[in-house]
Structures are given as C-alpha cells and as structure tokens.
Amino acid sequence: MNCFKEIHIEQGTEEWLLYRRSHIMATDSAKIMNKNPWSSAYNCYIEKIEGKKNFITEAMQRGMDLEPKARDCLIENFEVILKPKVFESVKHPFMGASLDAISDDNKILYEIKCVGEKTMQKALNGHVDPMYTIQCNKQMLIMGLKSMFLFYYYNNFLNHLIKIDIDETIIKAIIKSDTKFWNEHISPQVPPEKYGENYERIENEKANNLAQQWLEWHLKEKEAKNAKENILKQLEKYTDHKNCIFPEVGLKYQVIERKGAVDWNMACSTWEVTEEELDKFRKNKSNYQKLSEM
C-alpha cells in the first residue's frame, strides 16, 4: 500500500490554492520550524485561516515563469517524463506536497529552484539552504522516497543538480512540528505566538514606558531621516554632484566613492579556499543589542 495518494488538481488553479490552505504543504514546514528567513509560523497560520496572499516579488515571479523551462531542461537532459503533481500523506492526511517534477512511476523526484546569480553560485559550491533541505525531506516523507534531487536553474546553460538523501532526524522533527501546529493551531483556529517562542514577554510597566519612549524617538528619527534625504535630493540641482561648501551655514557637500563589496563565495571558489581555512582569519564573534518595530 502506498504511503501517499495523488490529488488530481491542477497547480495554480483556485482549487489548488484552496487545497493548500487546508493542508500543511512541504513549503510550510520550514516556516513552522522557524527555518524560513522570509516567513514564520504565524504567517503560515494567517495564510491558512484567513487566506492571506503573499506579495509576489519580481524574483518570485521570475521563478514561476521559469519553472516550466527548468522542467523541460530536466526532461531533455535526463530523458525522463516529468510532470507537476499534488500528493497527500495517507498516515498524516493534513500533510500535502505540490511537486514540481516527478516521474510517471512516482519514484524520481526533482524540486526546482529558479534562482538568481548569488544563489546559483552558492549552489555550484554545494550550499543548500536549510529551508530547502526541510522542504525536500517533507516531500520524501510523503512520497516514501529515500532520496531526490534539488535542481537549481538559472538558464539552460547554467544549472546545477544536488542529490538530497533523507535525514531521519529532520523527518522526526517535521512530523512533530507539523502535527503540533495542526492540532494546537490550525484545527482549533488558535494563532501561534506572532514573534516566535524564542522571545520572552516583558510586562513590567517601567520597562514598557521606556520602550514607548524609544519608539517615539525612533519614529521621529525616521521622519527626520526622510526629510533630510528629500532636502539632499533638492540640493543636487545646485551641487551638480561636485564637492562644494555652503559657507553661510558651515556645511560641505562631498562626493564619496566606495569600492564594491568582495564576493567571498566567488573568491573562495576561485582560489579553492575551504570554510575551515577562511575561519582562521575570522575575528572573534561578538553580539549587539537591537530594538526594532514589530
């Protein structure tokens, strides 16, 4: 008996969107485990319960547009029929996976990532983002596979394939996290802590008064910064981007050039410098405190 069942819906349709809202998909697990730097368990909850739609960035749109081309590239290179399909776990029916490219016999699976130059370079160096590792393991959990492939695609000439083997430690963490999230939040419709469980709540009145003062000054600072930037833009028609002074008020205008940042990933790849060797030149780590608006 298969550990999965196929859901016969077309990806991208309204039916598909509704299905995703009623299941914890492979892309959701990293959010729930707080391993997605762009989203969170709270955002995942809002997407499911309230149907909140994420803003589609230029990079995200590029990825969606290129996915069919990437799939065709895989088909041509490996001479295997691949299709996008949707599956659901039999053992954990609240778990789903919308797969980019899987063979007709459901045994060969590719997760496609249409990426920019920086991520492509990292992939060529063998780096796999933790949220992608979690996503792939979730897919293997549902499909009962021991391995699959992560296909990084920039174009038909620049792409890279990385084999991902199942990690039982990650699988156990996914099952535990997904099940808890479903039972404690989605089913009873109780939102999780908005800012994560790693933040301690401070209810002290004096502390909150100080925080309120900081927030007020912070907002004034933002307002002043915007005002300064606006005035600077207006002054550009007088300075003509040249070094000059305003003697009556005691200010000088300078044009300062900065060198671009060093692409350390590219440098290490070019001169074959390992992470261990690079760490020898790393300064001692430090930490700092930061307040920010929620």
C-alpha positions in Angstrom: 0.0 0.0 0.0 1.3 3.4 -0.9 2.0 5.9 1.8 0.6 8.6 -0.4 -2.4 9.4 -2.6 -2.4 11.6 -5.6 -4.7 14.6 -5.6 -5.9 15.3 -9.1 -5.9 19.1 -9.2 -4.0 21.4 -11.5 -1.4 23.6 -9.8 -2.0 27.3 -9.9 -5.8 27.0 -10.0 -8.3 28.2 -7.4 -8.9 24.6 -6.4 -5.2 24.1 -5.8 -5.0 27.3 -3.7 -7.9 26.1 -1.5 -6.2 22.7 -1.1 -3.0 24.3 0.1 -5.0 26.3 2.7 -6.4 23.1 4.2 -3.1 21.2 4.4 0.4 21.7 5.7 2.4 21.7 2.5 6.1 21.0 2.1 7.0 24.7 1.8 5.1 25.3 5.1 7.2 23.1 7.3 10.3 25.3 7.4 8.0 28.3 8.3 6.5 26.3 11.2 10.0 25.3 12.4 11.2 29.0 12.1 13.8 28.0 9.5 12.4 30.2 6.8 14.0 33.7 7.0 11.2 35.3 4.9 8.2 33.9 6.8 7.1 32.4 10.1 4.6 30.0 11.8 2.3 33.0 12.4 2.4 33.9 8.8 1.6 30.3 7.9 -1.4 30.4 10.2 -2.7 33.6 8.6 -2.3 32.1 5.1 -4.3 29.0 6.1 -7.1 30.5 8.3 -7.5 33.9 6.7 -6.4 33.2 3.2 -3.7 35.9 3.2 -1.9 36.0 -0.1 1.8 36.8 -0.2 3.1 39.7 -2.2 4.7 38.3 -5.4 8.2 39.8 -5.7 10.0 40.2 -9.0 12.2 37.2 -8.1 9.2 35.1 -7.2 7.5 35.9 -10.5 10.7 35.1 -12.4 10.8 31.7 -10.6 7.2 30.9 -11.5 7.8 31.9 -15.1 10.9 29.8 -15.5 9.7 26.7 -13.8 8.3 25.1 -17.0 11.5 25.8 -18.8 13.5 24.2 -16.0 11.3 21.1 -16.1 11.8 20.9 -19.9 15.5 21.2 -19.3 15.4 18.2 -16.9 13.3 16.2 -19.3 15.7 16.8 -22.2 18.9 16.2 -20.1 17.8 13.0 -18.4 15.3 11.6 -20.9 12.6 11.0 -18.4 8.9 12.1 -18.4 8.3 14.6 -15.6 5.1 16.3 -14.5 4.0 18.6 -11.7 1.7 16.7 -9.3 0.0 17.1 -5.9 0.1 14.4 -3.2 -1.2 13.8 0.3 0.1 11.7 3.1 -2.0 8.6 4.0 -0.7 8.4 7.5 -0.8 12.2 8.1 -3.7 13.4 5.9 -3.2 17.0 6.9 0.2 16.9 5.1 0.5 17.7 1.4 3.1 18.3 -1.2 2.8 20.2 -4.5 5.7 18.7 -6.5 7.5 20.5 -9.4 8.6 17.4 -11.3 8.0 13.8 -10.7 8.2 10.7 -12.9 5.2 8.7 -14.0 6.0 5.9 -11.6 6.4 8.5 -8.7 9.9 7.3 -7.9 12.1 10.0 -9.4 11.5 13.4 -7.9 13.0 16.9 -8.6 12.4 20.1 -6.6 13.1 23.0 -8.9 14.6 26.3 -7.7 14.8 29.1 -10.4 17.3 31.3 -8.7 19.4 34.5 -9.2 23.1 34.7 -9.7 24.1 34.7 -6.0 22.1 31.7 -5.0 23.2 29.9 -8.2 26.8 30.5 -7.2 26.2 29.1 -3.7 24.5 26.0 -5.3 27.6 25.5 -7.5 29.6 25.5 -4.3 27.4 22.8 -2.9 25.4 25.0 -0.4 21.8 24.0 0.3 19.7 26.4 2.3 18.2 24.7 5.4 14.6 25.6 4.4 15.2 23.7 1.1 16.5 20.7 3.0 13.4 20.7 5.1 11.1 21.0 2.1 12.8 18.1 0.3 12.6 15.9 3.4 8.9 16.7 3.7 8.4 15.6 0.1 10.3 12.4 0.6 8.3 11.7 3.8 5.0 12.0 1.9 6.3 10.0 -1.2 8.1 7.3 0.8 11.4 8.1 -1.0 15.0 7.8 0.3 16.5 10.4 -2.0 15.5 13.1 -4.5 17.2 15.9 -6.4 17.3 19.6 -5.9 17.6 21.4 -9.3 19.0 24.9 -9.3 18.2 26.6 -12.6 19.4 30.0 -13.9 19.1 29.1 -17.6 19.6 26.1 -19.9 23.3 26.6 -19.8 23.8 27.5 -16.1 22.1 25.0 -13.7 23.1 22.5 -11.1 21.7 19.3 -9.6 22.2 18.3 -6.0 21.2 14.9 -4.6 19.3 15.1 -1.3 19.2 12.0 0.9 16.5 11.6 3.5 17.5 12.6 7.0 15.6 10.8 9.7 16.3 13.4 12.3 14.7 16.1 10.1 11.8 13.7 9.3 11.1 13.2 13.0 11.3 17.0 13.6 8.9 17.7 10.7 6.3 15.1 11.9 6.5 16.5 15.5 6.3 20.2 14.4 3.6 19.8 11.7 1.4 17.6 14.0 1.7 20.1 16.9 0.9 23.0 14.6 -2.1 21.3 13.1 -3.5 20.1 16.4 -2.8 23.2 18.5 -3.3 26.0 16.0 -5.0 25.1 12.6 -7.7 22.7 13.9 -8.8 24.9 16.9 -8.0 28.1 14.9 -5.8 29.5 17.7 -2.9 31.6 16.3 0.6 30.9 17.4 2.8 33.4 19.1 3.3 36.1 16.5 7.0 36.6 17.1 8.0 33.1 18.0 8.6 31.2 21.2 12.2 32.4 21.4 11.1 35.8 22.6 10.4 36.4 26.3 7.5 38.7 27.0 8.3 41.7 29.3 5.2 43.0 31.1 7.0 45.4 33.5 5.3 48.8 33.3 8.5 50.8 33.7 10.2 48.8 31.0 7.3 49.3 28.6 7.3 53.0 29.3 11.0 53.1 28.3 10.2 51.1 25.2 7.4 53.5 24.4 9.8 56.5 24.7 12.3 54.7 22.4 9.6 54.0 19.8 8.6 57.7 19.8 12.1 58.9 19.2 12.6 56.1 16.6 9.6 57.4 14.6 10.9 61.0 14.9 14.3 59.8 13.7 12.7 58.1 10.7 10.8 61.2 9.9 13.9 63.4 10.2 15.9 61.0 8.0 13.2 61.1 5.3 13.2 64.9 5.5 17.0 65.1 5.2 17.0 62.7 2.2 14.4 64.8 0.5 16.3 68.1 1.0 19.5 66.4 -0.2 17.8 65.4 -3.5 16.6 69.0 -3.9 20.2 70.3 -3.3 21.6 68.1 -6.1 20.4 70.5 -8.8 22.7 73.2 -7.2 25.7 70.9 -6.3 25.8 69.2 -9.7 27.4 66.2 -7.9 30.6 68.1 -7.2 32.5 68.8 -3.9 31.3 72.2 -2.7 30.6 74.2 0.5 27.8 76.3 1.9 29.9 79.0 3.8 26.9 80.9 5.2 25.7 77.8 7.2 29.0 76.0 7.6 28.3 72.8 5.6 30.3 70.9 3.0 29.0 68.6 0.2 31.2 65.7 -0.7 31.1 63.1 -3.5 32.5 59.9 -2.0 33.2 56.8 -3.9 33.1 53.3 -2.3 34.6 50.1 -3.6 32.1 47.3 -4.1 31.9 44.5 -1.5 34.1 41.4 -2.0 32.1 38.3 -3.1 33.8 35.9 -0.7 31.9 32.9 -2.1 33.4 33.6 -5.5 36.8 34.3 -4.1 36.9 31.1 -2.1 35.7 29.1 -5.1 38.3 30.7 -7.4 41.3 30.0 -5.1 39.8 26.8 -3.6 39.7 28.2 0.0 37.6 26.0 2.3 35.4 27.3 5.1 37.8 25.9 7.7 40.7 27.9 6.2 38.6 31.0 6.0 37.7 30.7 9.6 41.4 31.1 10.6 41.2 34.7 9.5 37.8 35.4 11.1 37.8 37.9 14.1 36.2 36.8 17.4 32.5 36.8 17.2 30.5 39.5 19.1 27.0 40.4 19.7 25.0 43.6 20.0 21.5 44.7 21.1 18.9 46.0 18.7 15.4 47.3 19.1 13.1 47.3 16.1 9.4 47.8 15.3 7.3 44.7 15.3 
